Amino acid sequence: MDIALAVIAPLLAACVFLLIAYRRARKQVVKLSAQTQQALRMTMQQQQMLREHTHAGAVKDEFIATVSHELRTPLTSIRGALGLLSAMPCHTDPKAQNLLRIALANTERLVRLINDILDLARMESDHSSLQLQRCSLPELIVQAVETITPMADAAEVYVEVFPSRGETILFNGDPDRILQLLCNLLSNAVKFSPPGATIRVLTKVIADDFVLRIEDRGRGIPVEQLESVFDRFQQVEDADSKAKGGTGLGLAICRGIAVQHGGAIWAERNDSETPGRLGSSFNLQLPRLTLLEDTALASQQDGLHGLHDLVVEQHRNVDLEPLL
């Protein structure tokens, strides 16, 4: 009897232990199964969201193409026709001439708005590829100043450039995009500066970067709006859209271009450094080419040009037999 109990007792204990272990394992399996199903549902939801996002991106791209073709092209034609009509010798009454002037101004505003929307949409959809090349900042500043000079002359505003001392500032960028950014900032400064004011354009080198600063002499941007002015359709005051013109997208485009080039742009009040000084300043910071990087890039471009010339010369020396 004692022997039987000695044998049965361990077996019973082992069975109890196995039963407890089985129950625990079963709970773990049920729990893991629930977690797996939840993870599977989340994965399926994420895949569905990704498909919807991809579809939305495709719809957005299609919309951009439609706007570009169906709106911008006809509006450009309408603007040209209205310009011709308004420039013709006047044989209509002043009321009709005034209507033509208003129609032309509104058409130009719509064209600018559509172009700005398309620029922003391309940047967000990564369709705005940069044509990077070696750029000279002083040369681009000269081009930008020349572009906005007629606007500045009409507003009786002067632009003064203060180049940085030392070596010429070079950088790797898309000259057309940087020129667009500079023209946006300069035209903004002209619009918000009073007649007789002088806009200052300053540049300086900070380590491996350069900073370009454009100072206007306007009323100044409120401190709480120094960041929000770069948002879409943002104006410092609601009346600025009608009084100063513009679409409210220029600074948003400037920020997009700066980010594309690996840089930053921000606004400051001029009285933050000099109490009582009027106006605001916009600062653009971009990485510059060091002397070593510029030499390497120039050598690379010279090598490509030499290879191109060699290929052209080889093609010239090839005897082409007439085709029978």
C-alpha positions in Angstrom: 0.0 0.0 0.0 2.8 2.4 0.9 4.5 1.5 -2.3 1.4 2.2 -4.3 0.9 5.6 -2.6 4.6 6.4 -3.2 4.1 5.8 -6.9 0.6 7.3 -7.3 1.4 10.6 -5.4 4.1 11.8 -7.7 2.0 10.8 -10.7 -0.9 12.9 -9.4 1.4 15.8 -8.6 2.8 15.6 -12.1 -0.7 15.5 -13.6 -1.8 18.5 -11.6 1.4 20.4 -12.7 0.8 19.4 -16.3 -2.8 20.6 -16.1 -1.8 23.9 -14.6 0.9 24.3 -17.2 -1.6 23.4 -20.0 -4.1 26.0 -18.8 -1.4 28.7 -18.6 -0.1 27.8 -22.1 -3.6 27.9 -23.4 -4.2 31.3 -22.0 -0.9 32.5 -23.6 -1.9 31.0 -26.9 -5.3 32.7 -26.8 -3.7 36.0 -25.8 -1.1 35.7 -28.6 -3.8 34.8 -31.1 -5.8 37.9 -30.1 -2.7 40.1 -30.4 -1.9 38.5 -33.8 -5.4 39.2 -35.1 -5.2 42.7 -33.8 -1.9 43.3 -35.5 -3.3 41.8 -38.7 -6.3 44.1 -38.5 -4.0 47.1 -38.0 -1.8 46.0 -40.9 -4.8 45.7 -43.1 -6.0 49.2 -42.0 -2.6 50.7 -42.7 -2.5 49.1 -46.1 -6.0 50.4 -46.8 -4.9 53.9 -45.7 -1.8 53.6 -47.9 -3.9 52.7 -50.9 -6.3 55.6 -50.2 -3.3 58.0 -49.7 -1.8 56.7 -53.0 -5.1 57.2 -54.7 -5.5 60.6 -53.2 -2.0 61.5 -54.5 -2.9 60.3 -57.9 -6.1 62.4 -57.9 -4.2 65.4 -56.7 -1.6 65.0 -59.5 -4.4 64.7 -62.0 -6.1 67.8 -60.6 -2.8 69.7 -60.9 -2.5 68.7 -64.5 -6.1 69.7 -65.2 -5.7 73.1 -63.5 -2.5 73.7 -65.4 -4.1 73.0 -68.8 -7.7 74.0 -68.3 -7.3 77.1 -66.3 -3.9 78.6 -66.7 -3.7 78.5 -70.5 -7.1 80.1 -71.2 -6.5 82.7 -68.5 -3.2 83.6 -70.1 -5.0 84.1 -73.4 -7.7 86.2 -71.8 -5.0 88.4 -70.1 -3.3 88.9 -73.4 -6.5 89.9 -75.1 -7.5 92.3 -72.4 -4.1 93.8 -72.4 -4.3 94.5 -76.2 -7.8 96.0 -75.8 -6.7 98.3 -73.0 -3.7 99.4 -75.0 -5.6 100.2 -78.1 -6.5 103.9 -78.9 -9.5 104.7 -76.8 -12.7 105.3 -78.7 -14.9 104.0 -75.9 -16.3 105.8 -72.9 -14.3 106.0 -69.6 -16.7 103.6 -67.9 -15.8 100.8 -70.4 -12.1 101.6 -70.1 -12.4 101.3 -66.3 -14.1 97.9 -66.7 -11.3 96.7 -68.9 -8.7 97.8 -66.4 -10.5 96.0 -63.6 -10.9 92.8 -65.7 -7.2 92.9 -66.6 -6.1 93.3 -63.0 -8.4 90.5 -61.8 -7.2 88.2 -64.6 -3.6 88.8 -63.7 -4.3 88.1 -60.1 -6.0 84.8 -61.0 -3.0 83.8 -63.1 -0.6 84.6 -60.3 -2.8 82.6 -57.8 -2.9 79.5 -60.1 0.8 79.6 -60.7 1.5 79.9 -57.0 -0.9 77.0 -56.2 0.8 74.8 -58.9 4.3 75.6 -57.5 3.3 74.6 -54.0 1.5 71.4 -55.2 4.6 70.4 -57.2 6.8 70.9 -54.2 4.6 68.8 -51.9 4.3 66.0 -54.5 8.1 65.9 -55.2 7.4 66.8 -58.8 9.4 70.0 -58.5 12.9 68.5 -59.3 15.8 70.9 -58.7 18.3 71.5 -61.5 21.3 71.8 -59.2 24.4 73.6 -60.4 27.2 75.9 -59.1 25.6 79.3 -58.4 27.0 82.7 -57.5 24.9 84.5 -54.9 26.0 88.0 -55.9 25.1 87.3 -59.5 21.6 86.1 -58.5 21.1 89.1 -56.3 21.9 91.4 -59.2 19.4 89.6 -61.4 16.7 89.7 -58.7 17.3 93.5 -58.2 17.1 94.1 -61.9 13.8 92.2 -62.1 12.0 94.2 -59.4 13.6 97.6 -60.3 10.6 98.7 -62.4 8.3 97.8 -59.5 10.6 99.6 -57.0 10.8 102.7 -59.3 7.0 102.9 -59.5 6.7 102.7 -55.7 9.6 105.2 -55.3 11.5 102.7 -53.2 15.3 102.2 -53.5 17.2 98.9 -53.2 20.8 98.9 -51.8 23.0 95.9 -51.8 25.7 95.3 -49.2 27.9 92.3 -50.3 29.9 90.3 -47.8 33.6 91.0 -47.5 36.0 88.4 -48.7 35.5 85.6 -51.2 32.4 85.4 -53.5 29.7 83.3 -52.0 29.1 80.2 -54.1 26.5 77.4 -53.5 25.0 74.3 -55.1 21.4 75.1 -56.0 18.8 75.7 -58.7 19.3 79.2 -60.0 15.8 79.6 -61.3 14.2 78.6 -57.9 16.6 80.8 -55.9 15.9 83.7 -58.2 12.2 83.2 -57.7 12.7 83.2 -53.9 14.8 86.4 -54.0 12.2 88.2 -56.3 9.4 87.2 -53.9 11.2 88.6 -50.9 12.3 91.8 -52.7 8.8 92.4 -54.2 7.3 91.8 -50.7 9.7 94.4 -49.2 8.9 96.9 -51.9 5.1 96.5 -51.4 5.3 97.1 -47.7 7.9 100.0 -47.7 6.7 103.6 -47.9 7.8 105.9 -50.7 11.3 107.2 -50.3 12.4 104.2 -48.2 15.5 102.1 -48.9 15.5 98.3 -48.8 18.8 96.8 -47.7 20.1 93.5 -49.0 23.0 92.1 -46.8 25.0 88.8 -47.0 27.4 87.2 -44.6 29.2 83.9 -44.2 28.7 81.8 -41.1 31.0 78.7 -41.1 29.8 76.5 -43.9 26.6 78.5 -44.5 25.7 81.9 -45.8 22.9 84.2 -44.6 21.1 86.6 -46.9 19.1 89.3 -45.2 16.5 91.6 -46.8 15.3 94.5 -44.6 12.2 96.5 -45.5 10.9 99.7 -43.9 7.3 98.8 -43.5 5.1 98.8 -40.5 6.7 95.6 -39.3 5.2 92.1 -38.7 3.6 91.6 -35.2 5.7 89.2 -33.1 2.9 86.7 -32.9 2.8 86.4 -36.7 6.5 86.1 -37.5 6.1 82.4 -38.0 2.6 82.3 -39.4 3.4 84.6 -42.3 4.9 81.6 -44.0 1.6 79.7 -44.0 -0.6 79.5 -47.1 -2.9 82.4 -47.8 -1.6 84.2 -44.8 -1.6 88.0 -44.7 -0.5 90.2 -41.9 -3.8 92.1 -42.1 -6.9 91.0 -44.0 -6.9 94.3 -46.0 -3.4 93.6 -47.4 -4.8 91.2 -50.0 -6.7 94.0 -51.7 -4.5 97.0 -50.8 -1.1 95.4 -51.5 -2.0 92.7 -54.0 -0.6 89.2 -53.9 -2.0 85.8 -53.3 -0.7 85.1 -49.8 1.4 82.2 -51.1 4.7 83.9 -51.9 6.3 83.3 -48.5 5.0 79.7 -48.4 6.7 79.1 -51.7 9.9 80.8 -50.4 10.0 78.4 -47.4 9.4 75.4 -49.7 12.3 76.4 -51.9 14.6 77.0 -48.9 13.7 73.6 -47.5 14.3 71.9 -50.8 17.8 73.3 -50.8 18.5 72.1 -47.3 18.2 75.6 -45.7 15.9 77.7 -43.6 14.1 81.0 -43.8 12.7 83.1 -41.0 11.4 86.6 -40.3 12.4 89.2 -37.7 11.3 92.6 -36.5 14.0 95.3 -37.1 13.3 96.8 -33.7 14.3 93.5 -32.0 18.0 94.5 -32.6 17.7 98.3 -32.8 14.9 99.8 -30.7 12.6 102.2 -32.7 13.8 100.9 -36.1 10.9 100.3 -38.5 10.2 97.3 -40.7 10.9 93.6 -40.8 13.7 91.5 -42.1 13.7 88.1 -43.9 16.7 85.9 -43.5 17.7 83.0 -45.8 20.3 80.5 -44.7 21.8 78.0 -47.1 24.9 75.8 -47.2 27.6 77.3 -49.3 30.4 75.7 -51.3 33.8 75.8 -49.6 36.9 76.5 -51.7 37.7 72.8 -51.7 34.2 71.8 -52.7 34.0 74.4 -55.4 37.3 73.3 -56.9 36.1 69.6 -56.9 32.8 70.6 -58.5 34.5 72.8 -61.1 36.9 69.9 -61.9 34.0 67.5 -62.2 32.1 69.9 -64.5 35.2 70.5 -66.6 35.7 66.7 -66.9 32.1 66.3 -68.1 32.5 69.1 -70.6 35.7 67.6 -71.9 34.0 64.2 -72.3 31.2 65.8 -74.2 33.6 67.6 -76.5 35.5 64.3 -77.1 32.4 62.5 -78.0 31.3 65.3 -80.4 34.7 65.3 -82.0 34.6 61.5 -82.4 31.3 61.7 -84.1 32.6 64.3 -86.5 35.5 62.1 -87.5 33.3 59.1 -88.3 32.9 58.4 -92.0 29.2 58.0 -92.7 28.4 55.9 -95.7 25.4 56.9 -97.7 22.3 54.8 -97.1 21.3 52.7 -100.1 
